[in-house]
């Protein structure tokens, strides 16, 4: 009789365990990897390392930055998308994660399909610079001059299909301008071409553009977002200069491989938001002309979807493909 009771008790215990969820291990359980799709030392890498240091303390696990540059950010994005969706791999994405695949016939990665959003991190406008010899003082002057000289004016960019290139193409579509694109291999050569007077205009990030503007080596006509930049409140927006429908900002977001659990992305979003809001982080962003841009996972996903739609229209309108 005692044996029979023991057997029943054991069976009940087993059934009870079968009906309850297994205990999940605490997250994180090992060091984390943050993939950056551009080389070390650039603005993307510097912001990523700032967050990695903060997360290392917050998560009590090392967060290692892994630079995987190439193909306009596609190589790093593809690597991140194929990582295990356990939360231990993050992708510090820039606007290029949206743009670069749109230029390919068969892109190996899709910003919407292949990633779970953790959250937005920061944003900054571009600054529209012209050479001081150009006889314009405002954006309205520039538009009038370009329309008076169709096809005769030009602009430089950091490369075909980069955000400054597509941004200016959006400006051209909105304002009805005909300006020739002169691509370069990087922002440095593009700026050099402007300062030498070889091109009329260029879009640059505030960190690079504002010293040239304030030294008189170039003239800033506008910032490219709907709101003036706190780093340069004296520079009007494109809309204030008479060109509506153009809102172009460089942004950074933290993503994870698709399938990453929502409780993990929520935890990472909370810690990243706290990290970016810290006074030393704000000071670093201010120095770069950037601002914190906090947005929860669901809103981040919607933001990226909208970005894809916007830039698809531009790429189609100018019939641009790079293989």
N, C-alpha and C positions, 0 to 999 in steps of 0.2 A: 504493500500500500504506500509506503514512504517513497519507494522508487517511482511509482506511478505519479505521485504528486510532484516530484522533482522534475520528471520529464515534461509535465504540463507547464510548470513554471518556466523551464528553459525554452520551450516552444513559444510561450507568450512573449518572453523577452526578445527572442529573435524576430518575431513578427512585428513587435513594437519598433525595433530598430529599422526594420525594412520600410516601415511607413514614415519614418522621420528622415529629413534631409541629412546627408553627410555633412559634417562640419567642414567649412571651407577654410583653407589656410589664409592667414593674414596677408594683406598686400602692403608693400612688396615683400617678396621672399628672397630676392637676390638683387644685385646691381642692375640699374636701368641704363638703357642706351637711348640717346637722343640723336637721331640722324639729322644732319644738316646737309642740304644738297648743293652747298657751295664751299669753296676753299676756306681754310682758316684765315682769320684776320680781317675779313670783310664785315660789313654791317650786320648781315644775317648771323654770321658766326659769333660776333661779339654779344648780340642780344641773347643768343642761345646759351652761351657760356654764363652769362649773368643769371639766367633762370636756373641752369644746371647747378650752380653753386648753392642757390637758395633751396632747391629741391633736395639736394644732398642732405642738408640739415633737417629739413622738414620731414623727409621720409626715412631718415636714419639708414639710408643705403646710398652708395655712390651712384651718381648720375654722370655717365661718360658721354661726352660729345664725340660723335663719329662723323667726320667730314667726308662726304662722297659727292664731289663735284662732277659736272659734265652734263652735256646735252641740255643746257638751260634749266637744270634742276631735275630732269626726268630720271637720271640714273639713281639719285638718292631717293626720289619718290617711289620708284619701282621697288627698290630694296626695302623700304619701309613698309610698303603695301604687302609684301610677301612674308613679313616677319610673323611669328606666332602672335595671335591676338590675346595675349595674357596680361597686357598692360605694362610689360617690362621693356617695350620698344615704343618710343614716341618719334614723331616726325615734326621738326620745327619748319613749318611750311611758309613760304612767301607767296606773293601773288603769282609768281611764276608757275606754281603747281596747277593753276588754272589755265594760264596762257600757253605754256609750251606744248602741252598735248594737243591743243586746238590746231596747231600748225602742222601736225603729222598726219599722214594718210592712215597709218595704223598705230595709234599711240599705245604704248605698253602699260599705261596707267591712266586712271580716270579719277579726278579729284572728288567726284561725288560717289561713284560706285565703290571705290577701293578703300575708303577711309571712314573711320568713326571720328566725329569731331570731339575734341576736348574743350576747346575754347579759343576765342581771339585773344591776342596778346598786346599788340601795339599797332599804331598806324602813323604815317606821316605823309604830307603832301609832296608833290614835286614842285620845284620852283622854275618858272619859265624865265630863262635868261636870254638876253640879246647882246650883241656886241655894241659897245658905246658909240661906234661910228654910225650905227643905223639911225636914220632920222626919225626916231619914234620915242615918245615918252610914256605912252600908255598902251594897253592892249588894243584899244579902239584905233589908235594910230597904226599899230602893227597890222591889224586886220585890213584897214584901208589901204595901206601900202602894198600888202600881199595881193589884194584884189586888183590894184592898179598895175601890178607886175606879175600876172599869172604865169607860173612855171619858171620864173626867173630867180626866185628866192629859194633858199635851201635851209635845212636843219640837220644837225648831227645827232646820233644816238649811240648808245652802248652796244648796239647790235640789232639785226633784224629779228623781229618778234619779241623783243624785250619790252618791259612795261613803258619806258619812255617812248619807244617807237610807236607802239599801239596807242598810247595816250595821245600823242600828237596827231596820229591818224584820226582818232575820234574827234579831236579839236577841228581838224580840217573838214571832216564831214559835217560837223555842227555849224561851222562858220562859212562853209562853201569856199574853202581855200585850195589853191593849187601850189604846193610847196614841195620841193624835191628832197627826198630822204638820202642822207649820206651816212651809211652804217659804219661803225667802228668795232674793234674788238675790245670793248671795255669803256667804262665811263671816263677814265683818265684821258685817253686819246680823243674822245668826243669833246671834252671840255677844252683840251689844247687847241683843237681845230677852231672852236669858237673864239678863244682868247687871241688867236693869231689872225682873226678876221676872215677866215676861210669860209665860214658859214654864218648865217644870220641869227640862228636861234638854237637852243638846246634846252631840254628838261633835265634837271639834276635834283638829287635829294638835298634837303636843307643843310646838312653837314658840309657838303661840298659847295653848294651854291652861295650860301650867305656870306662867307668870307670874300668871294669874288664880287658880290654885289656891294658890300660895305667898303671894299677897297677901291671901288670905281673901275675895276677891270672888266666888269660886266654890269648890265642893268637888269634888275628883276622887274618884270611887268606884272606877274600874277603868281598866285599859288593855285594848285590844280584841284583843290577840294572845295566843298561848298562853304566851308568855314575858314576864316583866317587862321593862320598858324600862330600859336602863342610864342613860338621862337622868332617870328617876324611879323608882329601885328600891323606893321606899317604897309605891308604888301597886300594889295586887294586880291580878291578871288577872280576867277574867270567870269563868273556871273556878274560881279560888280563891274567888270570890264566890258560887258555887253554880250558875252557868249554864254548862252544857257544850254542846259542838257549835258554838261560835261562835269563829271565828278570822278576824279582819278586820284587814288591814294595808294601808296605802297603799304601793304599790310603784312603782318605775321600772325600765324595761327598755329596752335599745337593740335596735331592730329594723331590718330592711332590706327593700326590695321583694323579693317572692318571686322566686326564680330567681337571686338573688345567689350567686356561687360559694362553696362551703364553705371553700376556702382563704382567701378574703377575710374571711368572717365569723369564722373562727378567728383570723386576724391581728388584727382589730378587737377581738375579745373579749379577747385577751391584752393589748393596749395599754390597753383600758378598765379591766380589772382592776388593772393596774399603776397607772393614774392614780388610781383611787378609793382604792387602798391607801396612797398617799403620805401622809406625816404631815400636811401642810397640808390635804389633802382630808379626811382623817379628822377633823381639828379642825373643819372646816366642817360636816361631817355631824353631828358631836356637838352643835354649836351649834344645829342644827335639830331635834335629837331623832331623827335618822336613824342607820342603821347600814349599812355596806357589805353587799351581798347578792350575792356572786359565784356565778354558775351558768353552765356552758358552754351553747353553743347548743342542743344536743339536749334537755338538761334544762329549759332555759328554755321551749322549745316545749311540752314536756309540762306544765310549770307553768301556762302560759297556757291550754292546753286544759282543765285541771282548773278553772281560774278561770271559764272560760266555762260549764262544766257547773254549778258551784256557784251562780253568779248567775242562770243561766237558771231554776233551780228557785225562787229567791226572786221573780223577776219574774213567773213564772207563778202562784205562790202568792198574790201580792197583786194579780194581774191589772192590771199597770201597762203602759201604752202612752203614748208621747209622739210626736206628729207635728208 
